[in-house]
């Protein structure tokens, strides 16, 4: 039976601004275009999972406004179970302002209804959350909700995937409770106060747990003794990096749910993330299962040819 996945997290409407580059502090520049796309790290990861064939339920809140209704409709179209998303009165749907330039982005988040994903909300939906085999969290909902949900799921022996973004300090006991933690290099520096050159030693300390995304360099983990395994990023023409990390997290969960080992799941996820940056928009650019499997098959054939005598 396929593992069930629950996302407890954020839902935002993304306002995406395109320009030749991201402006400097105090600078005004001309933009090229503006568009609105469904986003939020929680919703992005749920969409990625659903598009890749995963059985996923979204737990979160939106406002009773056009943006909130659009976010729910989009998740439903992707195949996400939206039964437990709450629509709130007198609270706006969360929003993110994303500036894109020179194949990079800068993001400002306005929490809105995401701040109402509190402990009482989790308690209200405890039974439904714990029906999942894998529970996924990020840091765009209140800190106390994240800690509470991690403890709750740990007590029930759930697989816990925590994408700690935006980064903030965390108690060691919380890190010990999660099955996988997936920061980028910058977030490692905030959570553990470590420099980039110290990441490898930290990964050996948190073997098979600490997965570090490194942008164009790929993703790394210590999964085999003292060895650090790094899976290089795909070489593609980058259009928009927004949502690439969320795609990787979602695809990794699908891999684990499908019975892949950690390295196999990361390889699968790395391909999904690589395909996602070829299109604009976090959820809009996410690939389907067939697209990812086609690339994975090509990679396997190439590896087989390299290993053949």
Residue, then its C-alpha position, 0 to 999 in steps of 0.5 A: x500500500x502506498x504511503x500517505x503524506x501530510x503537509x502541515x504548512x503555508x499557502x501563499x499567493x506569489x506576486x512575481x516581479x521580473x527584472x534584469x537583476x534584483x535591485x540593490x538597497x535603496x535602488x529603483x530599477x525598471x521591471x519587465x513584467x508582473x504575474x501572480x502564481x500559487x505558492x507557499x512552501x507547504x502548498x508548493x511541496x504538496x503540489x510537487x508530491x501530487x504531480x509526481x503521483x503521491x498521496x498527499x493531504x494539505x493542512x493549512x489556512x487561507x483567507x476568505x478571498x479570491x487568492x485563497x479560493x484560487x490556491x485551493x482550486x489549484x491544489x485540487x487540480x494538482x491532485x492534493x486532498x484539500x479537505x482540511x484547509x480552513x477558510x478564515x474570515x477577516x484574515x487575508x491569504x498569505x502572500x509572497x513578493x518574489x523578485x527575479x533577475x539574473x537567474x536568482x530570486x529574492x523573496x518577502x513573505x507576508x504571513x496572513x492566514x498562515x499565522x492561524x496554523x496554530x497548535x489548536x488547528x493541529x489538535x483539531x486535525x490531529x487524527x487526520x494528520x496522524x493517519x499519514x505515514x510521512x509528515x512534512x513541515x516548513x517554517x512559514x507557520x508559527x514556530x510553536x506549531x512546528x515544534x508541537x507537530x514534530x513532537x506529536x508525530x515523533x511520539x507516533x513514530x511517523x517519518x518526519x521531513x522538516x524543511x527549516x526555511x526560513x531558517x531559525x535556531x532549533x533545539x537539538x532535541x527537535x532536530x533529533x526527533x525528525x527523520x530528515x532535515x533539509x536546509x540549504x547552506x545558508x540555513x545550516x549557518x543559521x541553525x548550527x552557526x556553521x561555516x560552509x567548510x564545516x558542513x561535511x563534518x556536521x553531516x557525518x554527525x547527523x548521518x542519514x538525517x541532514x540533507x543539504x541543498x546547494x543550489x547549482x552544486x546539487x544536494x549532499x548527504x552522509x549516507x554511507x559511513x564517513x562518505x559524503x555523497x553529492x548529487x550534482x544539479x542538472x545542467x539546464x537553462x534556468x528560467x526561474x528558481x522559485x520553488x526548486x527547493x520545494x520541488x526537491x523536498x516534495x519529490x524526495x518524499x515521493x521517493x521515500x513513500x515509494x520505497x526508494x532508499x535515501x540516495x535513490x530518492x535524492x537522485x529522483x528529487x534532484x531531477x525533479x528540481x532540475x526540471x522545475x527551474x526550466x519554467x516560471x512559477x513555483x507550482x506551475x513549473x513542477x514536473x509530472x512523474x513521467x517527465x522525471x522518470x524519463x530523465x532518470x532512465x537516461x541517467x541510469x543507462x548512461x551510468x550502466x554504459x560507463x560501468x560496462x567493461 
